[in-house]
Amino acid sequence: MPDVLATLEADRSKLLEEFLRLGDLRPGSITAVVRRCGKPSCHCAKPNDAGHDPQFRLTRREAGRTVTESFPNPAALRRAQQEVTEFHRLQKLSEDLVSINEKICELRPVVQQRGGWTDQERKRLLQSIRKLPGM
Ligand SMILES: [Zn+2]
């Protein structure tokens, strides 16, 4: 099925171009923390009240710990949202790239070379197979 293979390769090229269009990116997720001032007479003390201006934070995992970052102004928050969105685009693109490559690997015919394995290739191959863990 050479047509399918060619189509997949063209799709892969398009996908790789998408990587070039990625902007600044970084991992993390942005959460809003509702602020309550603690005064019992305040509206924020009532259940289901939206509280005061929510505080936005970016949290991310770093070496097994959660790192939290707050934003000094709305512009910094908007930029961080964009950066996180771009990071998610990167993840999606990476997944798509791997899955399209898996299909390509499956369909690509193996070019048969004359003579098959050489003794040296056979030896090296057997050695590498024996080194696989759990085998
Ligand atoms: Zn309050």
Backbone and ligand atoms as CSV (ligand in chain L), in Angstrom:
chain,resi,resn,atom,element,x,y,z
A,1,MET,N,N,0.838,-1.201,0.000
A,1,MET,CA,C,0.000,0.000,0.000
A,1,MET,C,C,0.874,1.253,0.000
A,2,PRO,N,N,1.518,1.529,-1.135
A,2,PRO,CA,C,2.425,2.683,-1.153
A,2,PRO,C,C,1.686,4.012,-1.032
A,3,ASP,N,N,0.416,4.081,-1.488
A,3,ASP,CA,C,-0.350,5.334,-1.418
A,3,ASP,C,C,-0.586,5.746,0.029
A,4,VAL,N,N,-0.962,4.761,0.827
A,4,VAL,CA,C,-1.229,5.035,2.236
A,4,VAL,C,C,0.041,5.542,2.905
A,5,LEU,N,N,1.143,4.886,2.583
A,5,LEU,CA,C,2.422,5.274,3.170
A,5,LEU,C,C,2.794,6.708,2.778
A,6,ALA,N,N,2.614,7.028,1.493
A,6,ALA,CA,C,2.938,8.384,1.020
A,6,ALA,C,C,2.052,9.426,1.693
A,7,THR,N,N,0.785,9.093,1.856
A,7,THR,CA,C,-0.140,10.011,2.536
A,7,THR,C,C,0.289,10.241,3.972
A,8,LEU,N,N,0.648,9.156,4.638
A,8,LEU,CA,C,1.086,9.267,6.030
A,8,LEU,C,C,2.354,10.119,6.137
A,9,GLU,N,N,3.259,9.925,5.183
A,9,GLU,CA,C,4.502,10.709,5.205
A,9,GLU,C,C,4.216,12.196,4.984
A,10,ALA,N,N,3.257,12.480,4.096
A,10,ALA,CA,C,2.878,13.883,3.860
A,10,ALA,C,C,2.237,14.477,5.114
A,11,ASP,N,N,1.390,13.686,5.768
A,11,ASP,CA,C,0.767,14.138,7.019
A,11,ASP,C,C,1.833,14.412,8.076
A,12,ARG,N,N,2.833,13.555,8.099
A,12,ARG,CA,C,3.901,13.718,9.087
A,12,ARG,C,C,4.680,15.013,8.835
A,13,SER,N,N,4.928,15.307,7.558
A,13,SER,CA,C,5.625,16.559,7.230
A,13,SER,C,C,4.828,17.768,7.674
A,14,LYS,N,N,3.504,17.713,7.438
A,14,LYS,CA,C,2.636,18.821,7.859
A,14,LYS,C,C,2.688,18.984,9.380
A,15,LEU,N,N,2.664,17.844,10.052
A,15,LEU,CA,C,2.702,17.845,11.515
A,15,LEU,C,C,4.007,18.457,12.028
A,16,LEU,N,N,5.107,18.105,11.378
A,16,LEU,CA,C,6.404,18.644,11.802
A,16,LEU,C,C,6.465,20.158,11.613
A,17,GLU,N,N,5.779,20.643,10.573
A,17,GLU,CA,C,5.729,22.097,10.369
A,17,GLU,C,C,4.977,22.791,11.496
A,18,GLU,N,N,3.972,22.092,12.030
A,18,GLU,CA,C,3.215,22.652,13.156
A,18,GLU,C,C,4.110,22.932,14.360
A,19,PHE,N,N,5.127,22.096,14.533
A,19,PHE,CA,C,6.054,22.297,15.656
A,19,PHE,C,C,6.754,23.657,15.548
A,20,LEU,N,N,7.042,24.061,14.312
A,20,LEU,CA,C,7.734,25.335,14.097
A,20,LEU,C,C,6.856,26.521,14.458
A,21,ARG,N,N,5.553,26.296,14.463
A,21,ARG,CA,C,4.632,27.394,14.752
A,21,ARG,C,C,4.307,27.516,16.238
A,22,LEU,N,N,4.880,26.634,17.057
A,22,LEU,CA,C,4.622,26.724,18.496
A,22,LEU,C,C,5.246,27.995,19.061
A,23,GLY,N,N,4.541,28.636,19.962
A,23,GLY,CA,C,5.078,29.819,20.625
A,23,GLY,C,C,5.784,29.447,21.915
A,24,ASP,N,N,6.030,30.437,22.752
A,24,ASP,CA,C,6.621,30.170,24.071
A,24,ASP,C,C,5.710,29.210,24.825
A,25,LEU,N,N,6.303,28.245,25.467
A,25,LEU,CA,C,5.467,27.259,26.149
A,25,LEU,C,C,6.115,26.792,27.433
A,26,ARG,N,N,5.272,26.392,28.361
A,26,ARG,CA,C,5.748,25.784,29.590
A,26,ARG,C,C,4.642,24.970,30.232
A,27,PRO,N,N,5.063,23.926,30.989
A,27,PRO,CA,C,4.058,23.063,31.608
A,27,PRO,C,C,3.450,23.711,32.845
A,28,GLY,N,N,2.343,23.178,33.242
A,28,GLY,CA,C,1.689,23.652,34.456
A,28,GLY,C,C,0.199,23.764,34.245
A,29,SER,N,N,-0.535,23.999,35.331
A,29,SER,CA,C,-1.950,24.251,35.165
A,29,SER,C,C,-2.321,25.475,35.994
A,30,ILE,N,N,-3.254,26.238,35.462
A,30,ILE,CA,C,-3.656,27.477,36.112
A,30,ILE,C,C,-4.955,27.230,36.874
A,31,THR,N,N,-4.932,27.585,38.131
A,31,THR,CA,C,-6.108,27.384,38.959
A,31,THR,C,C,-6.494,28.719,39.589
A,32,ALA,N,N,-7.769,28.851,39.865
A,32,ALA,CA,C,-8.271,30.047,40.541
A,32,ALA,C,C,-8.591,29.664,41.975
A,33,VAL,N,N,-8.056,30.429,42.895
A,33,VAL,CA,C,-8.350,30.189,44.306
A,33,VAL,C,C,-9.257,31.310,44.778
A,34,VAL,N,N,-10.436,30.918,45.262
A,34,VAL,CA,C,-11.391,31.924,45.739
A,34,VAL,C,C,-10.885,32.499,47.069
A,35,ARG,N,N,-10.901,33.808,47.181
A,35,ARG,CA,C,-10.403,34.466,48.385
A,35,ARG,C,C,-11.556,34.782,49.334
A,36,ARG,N,N,-11.383,34.423,50.609
A,36,ARG,CA,C,-12.360,34.792,51.643
A,36,ARG,C,C,-11.620,35.551,52.731
A,37,CYS,N,N,-12.136,36.734,53.051
A,37,CYS,CA,C,-11.385,37.607,53.954
A,37,CYS,C,C,-11.480,37.176,55.407
A,38,GLY,N,N,-12.504,36.379,55.745
A,38,GLY,CA,C,-12.589,35.873,57.108
A,38,GLY,C,C,-13.531,36.651,58.009
A,39,LYS,N,N,-13.990,37.841,57.577
A,39,LYS,CA,C,-14.949,38.593,58.403
A,39,LYS,C,C,-16.322,37.906,58.318
A,40,PRO,N,N,-16.893,37.580,59.487
A,40,PRO,CA,C,-18.176,36.848,59.456
A,40,PRO,C,C,-19.302,37.666,58.837
A,41,SER,N,N,-19.192,39.012,58.872
A,41,SER,CA,C,-20.266,39.863,58.352
A,41,SER,C,C,-20.156,40.051,56.830
A,42,CYS,N,N,-19.048,39.649,56.244
A,42,CYS,CA,C,-18.816,39.900,54.817
A,42,CYS,C,C,-19.626,38.937,53.952
A,43,HIS,N,N,-19.973,39.388,52.752
A,43,HIS,CA,C,-20.724,38.515,51.821
A,43,HIS,C,C,-19.970,37.216,51.524
A,44,CYS,N,N,-18.644,37.286,51.618
A,44,CYS,CA,C,-17.866,36.093,51.250
A,44,CYS,C,C,-18.000,34.969,52.280
A,45,ALA,N,N,-18.567,35.287,53.438
A,45,ALA,CA,C,-18.757,34.265,54.460
A,45,ALA,C,C,-19.980,33.394,54.180
A,46,LYS,N,N,-20.866,33.906,53.303
A,46,LYS,CA,C,-22.080,33.139,52.978
A,46,LYS,C,C,-21.738,31.952,52.083
A,47,PRO,N,N,-22.430,30.836,52.298
A,47,PRO,CA,C,-22.153,29.677,51.419
A,47,PRO,C,C,-22.517,30.007,49.960
A,48,ASN,N,N,-21.756,29.429,49.053
A,48,ASN,CA,C,-21.951,29.616,47.610
A,48,ASN,C,C,-21.633,31.022,47.113
A,49,ASP,N,N,-21.084,31.873,47.975
A,49,ASP,CA,C,-20.666,33.197,47.511
A,49,ASP,C,C,-19.393,33.053,46.676
A,50,ALA,N,N,-19.269,33.898,45.673
A,50,ALA,CA,C,-18.102,33.796,44.782
A,50,ALA,C,C,-16.825,34.319,45.430
A,51,GLY,N,N,-16.951,34.915,46.615
A,51,GLY,CA,C,-15.769,35.421,47.308
A,51,GLY,C,C,-15.250,36.702,46.692
A,52,HIS,N,N,-14.073,37.092,47.103
A,52,HIS,CA,C,-13.456,38.296,46.539
A,52,HIS,C,C,-12.702,37.907,45.268
A,53,ASP,N,N,-12.048,38.883,44.657
A,53,ASP,CA,C,-11.292,38.611,43.428
A,53,ASP,C,C,-10.489,37.320,43.572
A,54,PRO,N,N,-10.742,36.392,42.717
A,54,PRO,CA,C,-9.992,35.132,42.848
A,54,PRO,C,C,-8.499,35.339,42.569
A,55,GLN,N,N,-7.699,34.562,43.224
A,55,GLN,CA,C,-6.271,34.604,42.961
A,55,GLN,C,C,-5.928,33.477,41.999
A,56,PHE,N,N,-5.248,33.847,40.949
A,56,PHE,CA,C,-4.865,32.843,39.959
A,56,PHE,C,C,-3.448,32.381,40.224
A,57,ARG,N,N,-3.260,31.090,40.093
A,57,ARG,CA,C,-1.941,30.514,40.334
A,57,ARG,C,C,-1.612,29.507,39.254
A,58,LEU,N,N,-0.329,29.402,39.008
A,58,LEU,CA,C,0.145,28.337,38.133
A,58,LEU,C,C,0.869,27.325,39.000
A,59,THR,N,N,0.450,26.074,38.889
A,59,THR,CA,C,1.160,25.028,39.628
A,59,THR,C,C,1.775,24.060,38.642
A,60,ARG,N,N,2.935,23.576,38.994
A,60,ARG,CA,C,3.585,22.573,38.158
A,60,ARG,C,C,4.428,21.671,39.038
A,61,ARG,N,N,4.723,20.499,38.540
A,61,ARG,CA,C,5.554,19.536,39.250
A,61,ARG,C,C,6.996,19.794,38.856
A,62,GLU,N,N,7.840,19.857,39.874
A,62,GLU,CA,C,9.257,20.029,39.597
A,62,GLU,C,C,10.021,19.109,40.527
A,63,ALA,N,N,10.713,18.144,39.974
A,63,ALA,CA,C,11.470,17.151,40.758
A,63,ALA,C,C,10.613,16.570,41.872
A,64,GLY,N,N,9.371,16.200,41.519
A,64,GLY,CA,C,8.500,15.534,42.479
A,64,GLY,C,C,7.764,16.469,43.427
A,65,ARG,N,N,8.074,17.770,43.375
A,65,ARG,CA,C,7.376,18.709,44.257
A,65,ARG,C,C,6.447,19.578,43.430
A,66,THR,N,N,5.404,20.113,44.077
A,66,THR,CA,C,4.523,21.045,43.396
A,66,THR,C,C,5.015,22.468,43.638
A,67,VAL,N,N,5.245,23.163,42.547
A,67,VAL,CA,C,5.715,24.544,42.635
A,67,VAL,C,C,4.551,25.460,42.250
A,68,THR,N,N,4.297,26.468,43.054
A,68,THR,CA,C,3.196,27.393,42.798
A,68,THR,C,C,3.741,28.768,42.467
A,69,GLU,N,N,3.108,29.383,41.500
A,69,GLU,CA,C,3.536,30.715,41.075
A,69,GLU,C,C,2.291,31.600,41.027
A,70,SER,N,N,2.373,32.787,41.548
A,70,SER,CA,C,1.233,33.698,41.427
A,70,SER,C,C,1.602,34.803,40.438
A,71,PHE,N,N,0.604,35.565,40.019
A,71,PHE,CA,C,0.843,36.540,38.958
A,71,PHE,C,C,0.695,37.962,39.479
A,72,PRO,N,N,1.648,38.817,39.164
A,72,PRO,CA,C,1.607,40.188,39.676
A,72,PRO,C,C,0.515,41.034,39.023
A,73,ASN,N,N,0.083,40.668,37.825
A,73,ASN,CA,C,-0.945,41.464,37.132
A,73,ASN,C,C,-1.663,40.603,36.091
A,74,PRO,N,N,-2.811,41.088,35.607
A,74,PRO,CA,C,-3.587,40.292,34.642
A,74,PRO,C,C,-2.818,39.962,33.368
A,75,ALA,N,N,-1.921,40.854,32.956
A,75,ALA,CA,C,-1.159,40.591,31.731
A,75,ALA,C,C,-0.258,39.371,31.917
A,76,ALA,N,N,0.339,39.258,33.090
A,76,ALA,CA,C,1.206,38.110,33.380
A,76,ALA,C,C,0.399,36.818,33.396
A,77,LEU,N,N,-0.825,36.901,33.919
A,77,LEU,CA,C,-1.714,35.732,33.927
A,77,LEU,C,C,-2.073,35.328,32.504
A,78,ARG,N,N,-2.452,36.323,31.690
A,78,ARG,CA,C,-2.835,36.008,30.301
A,78,ARG,C,C,-1.676,35.381,29.531
A,79,ARG,N,N,-0.479,35.901,29.771
A,79,ARG,CA,C,0.677,35.331,29.075
A,79,ARG,C,C,0.910,33.894,29.524
A,80,ALA,N,N,0.809,33.649,30.822
A,80,ALA,CA,C,1.009,32.291,31.335
A,80,ALA,C,C,-0.040,31.331,30.770
A,81,GLN,N,N,-1.292,31.818,30.633
A,81,GLN,CA,C,-2.346,30.974,30.048
A,81,GLN,C,C,-1.974,30.562,28.628
A,82,GLN,N,N,-1.456,31.541,27.879
A,82,GLN,CA,C,-1.042,31.271,26.511
A,82,GLN,C,C,0.100,30.245,26.473
A,83,GLU,N,N,1.062,30.418,27.368
A,83,GLU,CA,C,2.216,29.518,27.416
A,83,GLU,C,C,1.799,28.090,27.763
A,84,VAL,N,N,0.839,27.979,28.688
A,84,VAL,CA,C,0.350,26.653,29.072
A,84,VAL,C,C,-0.446,26.016,27.922
A,85,THR,N,N,-1.239,26.853,27.231
A,85,THR,CA,C,-1.989,26.361,26.070
A,85,THR,C,C,-1.035,25.828,25.001
A,86,GLU,N,N,0.053,26.548,24.776
A,86,GLU,CA,C,1.039,26.105,23.793
A,86,GLU,C,C,1.675,24.794,24.221
A,87,PHE,N,N,1.917,24.649,25.519
A,87,PHE,CA,C,2.489,23.393,26.016
A,87,PHE,C,C,1.549,22.219,25.733
A,88,HIS,N,N,0.238,22.436,25.920
A,88,HIS,CA,C,-0.730,21.381,25.625
A,88,HIS,C,C,-0.759,21.068,24.129
A,89,ARG,N,N,-0.586,22.109,23.303
A,89,ARG,CA,C,-0.494,21.876,21.856
A,89,ARG,C,C,0.708,20.997,21.533
A,90,LEU,N,N,1.841,21.289,22.215
A,90,LEU,CA,C,3.046,20.479,22.003
A,90,LEU,C,C,2.782,19.018,22.362
A,91,GLN,N,N,2.112,18.807,23.486
A,91,GLN,CA,C,1.829,17.434,23.905
A,91,GLN,C,C,0.959,16.706,22.891
A,92,LYS,N,N,-0.065,17.422,22.390
A,92,LYS,CA,C,-0.958,16.833,21.391
A,92,LYS,C,C,-0.177,16.521,20.113
A,93,LEU,N,N,0.641,17.473,19.670
A,93,LEU,CA,C,1.443,17.270,18.463
A,93,LEU,C,C,2.388,16.081,18.636
A,94,SER,N,N,2.994,15.957,19.814
A,94,SER,CA,C,3.917,14.843,20.060
A,94,SER,C,C,3.190,13.510,19.983
A,95,GLU,N,N,2.000,13.453,20.600
A,95,GLU,CA,C,1.213,12.219,20.544
A,95,GLU,C,C,0.865,11.865,19.105
A,96,ASP,N,N,0.424,12.890,18.352
A,96,ASP,CA,C,0.063,12.646,16.955
A,96,ASP,C,C,1.272,12.190,16.145
A,97,LEU,N,N,2.426,12.801,16.442
A,97,LEU,CA,C,3.647,12.450,15.709
A,97,LEU,C,C,4.047,10.996,15.977
A,98,VAL,N,N,3.944,10.582,17.239
A,98,VAL,CA,C,4.294,9.199,17.577
A,98,VAL,C,C,3.314,8.237,16.913
A,99,SER,N,N,2.024,8.560,16.957
A,99,SER,CA,C,1.053,7.601,16.421
A,99,SER,C,C,1.160,7.496,14.898
A,100,ILE,N,N,1.452,8.620,14.238
A,100,ILE,CA,C,1.605,8.571,12.779
A,100,ILE,C,C,2.888,7.796,12.422
A,101,ASN,N,N,3.926,7.956,13.248
A,101,ASN,CA,C,5.168,7.210,13.006
A,101,ASN,C,C,4.993,5.714,13.230
A,102,GLU,N,N,4.165,5.363,14.198
A,102,GLU,CA,C,3.899,3.937,14.425
A,102,GLU,C,C,3.247,3.313,13.200
A,103,LYS,N,N,2.305,4.071,12.609
A,103,LYS,CA,C,1.643,3.565,11.400
A,103,LYS,C,C,2.632,3.448,10.253
A,104,ILE,N,N,3.505,4.455,10.128
A,104,ILE,CA,C,4.506,4.440,9.055
A,104,ILE,C,C,5.449,3.246,9.232
A,105,CYS,N,N,5.901,3.027,10.464
A,105,CYS,CA,C,6.814,1.905,10.737
A,105,CYS,C,C,6.169,0.576,10.368
A,106,GLU,N,N,4.856,0.491,10.655
A,106,GLU,CA,C,4.130,-0.741,10.382
A,106,GLU,C,C,4.009,-1.001,8.886
A,107,LEU,N,N,3.796,0.079,8.127
A,107,LEU,CA,C,3.537,-0.071,6.693
A,107,LEU,C,C,4.804,-0.104,5.844
A,108,ARG,N,N,5.880,0.504,6.348
A,108,ARG,CA,C,7.090,0.591,5.536
A,108,ARG,C,C,7.651,-0.799,5.275
A,109,PRO,N,N,7.766,-1.164,4.001
A,109,PRO,CA,C,8.303,-2.494,3.708
A,109,PRO,C,C,9.787,-2.564,4.057
A,110,VAL,N,N,10.175,-3.727,4.560
A,110,VAL,CA,C,11.584,-3.928,4.862
A,110,VAL,C,C,12.308,-4.232,3.558
A,111,VAL,N,N,13.373,-3.492,3.300
A,111,VAL,CA,C,14.148,-3.734,2.079
A,111,VAL,C,C,15.041,-4.946,2.319
A,112,GLN,N,N,14.772,-5.992,1.542
A,112,GLN,CA,C,15.527,-7.232,1.711
A,112,GLN,C,C,16.903,-7.083,1.076
A,113,GLN,N,N,17.940,-7.308,1.850
A,113,GLN,CA,C,19.291,-7.212,1.298
A,113,GLN,C,C,19.796,-8.610,0.959
A,114,ARG,N,N,20.661,-8.622,-0.028
A,114,ARG,CA,C,21.192,-9.921,-0.465
A,114,ARG,C,C,22.003,-10.563,0.651
A,115,GLY,N,N,21.836,-11.873,0.771
A,115,GLY,CA,C,22.720,-12.598,1.667
A,115,GLY,C,C,22.254,-12.708,3.110
A,116,GLY,N,N,21.198,-11.968,3.460
A,116,GLY,CA,C,20.714,-12.066,4.847
A,116,GLY,C,C,21.735,-11.576,5.849
A,117,TRP,N,N,21.670,-12.145,7.067
A,117,TRP,CA,C,22.575,-11.721,8.137
A,117,TRP,C,C,24.005,-12.146,7.848
A,118,THR,N,N,24.933,-11.281,8.215
A,118,THR,CA,C,26.320,-11.737,8.249
A,118,THR,C,C,26.534,-12.396,9.609
A,119,ASP,N,N,27.608,-13.190,9.721
A,119,ASP,CA,C,27.873,-13.844,11.005
A,119,ASP,C,C,28.005,-12.826,12.128
A,120,GLN,N,N,28.677,-11.703,11.783
A,120,GLN,CA,C,28.899,-10.681,12.805
A,120,GLN,C,C,27.572,-10.042,13.261
A,121,GLU,N,N,26.707,-9.770,12.270
A,121,GLU,CA,C,25.403,-9.181,12.600
A,121,GLU,C,C,24.600,-10.123,13.491
A,122,ARG,N,N,24.653,-11.400,13.153
A,122,ARG,CA,C,23.893,-12.396,13.898
A,122,ARG,C,C,24.386,-12.440,15.349
A,123,LYS,N,N,25.715,-12.407,15.489
A,123,LYS,CA,C,26.305,-12.455,16.825
A,123,LYS,C,C,25.890,-11.237,17.642
A,124,ARG,N,N,26.008,-10.068,17.001
A,124,ARG,CA,C,25.669,-8.817,17.696
A,124,ARG,C,C,24.195,-8.791,18.092
A,125,LEU,N,N,23.365,-9.263,17.181
A,125,LEU,CA,C,21.930,-9.262,17.424
A,125,LEU,C,C,21.585,-10.170,18.605
A,126,LEU,N,N,22.172,-11.368,18.594
A,126,LEU,CA,C,21.909,-12.315,19.684
A,126,LEU,C,C,22.367,-11.741,21.021
A,127,GLN,N,N,23.517,-11.065,20.990
A,127,GLN,CA,C,24.015,-10.466,22.233
A,127,GLN,C,C,23.074,-9.381,22.745
A,128,SER,N,N,22.574,-8.563,21.819
A,128,SER,CA,C,21.693,-7.472,22.264
A,128,SER,C,C,20.363,-8.023,22.768
A,129,ILE,N,N,19.891,-9.106,22.188
A,129,ILE,CA,C,18.640,-9.719,22.641
A,129,ILE,C,C,18.818,-10.292,24.042
A,130,ARG,N,N,19.958,-10.949,24.286
A,130,ARG,CA,C,20.194,-11.534,25.612
A,130,ARG,C,C,20.296,-10.464,26.691
A,131,LYS,N,N,20.693,-9.229,26.277
A,131,LYS,CA,C,20.864,-8.176,27.279
A,131,LYS,C,C,19.551,-7.560,27.712
A,132,LEU,N,N,18.462,-7.859,27.015
A,132,LEU,CA,C,17.184,-7.269,27.395
A,132,LEU,C,C,16.821,-7.711,28.806
A,133,PRO,N,N,16.366,-6.768,29.625
A,133,PRO,CA,C,16.048,-7.134,31.019
A,133,PRO,C,C,14.845,-8.072,31.079
A,134,GLY,N,N,14.879,-8.958,32.025
A,134,GLY,CA,C,13.759,-9.856,32.261
A,134,GLY,C,C,13.632,-10.963,31.243
A,135,MET,N,N,14.668,-11.182,30.448
A,135,MET,CA,C,14.585,-12.268,29.457
A,135,MET,C,C,15.687,-13.287,29.689
L,1,ZN,ZN,ZN,-14.972,39.028,52.525
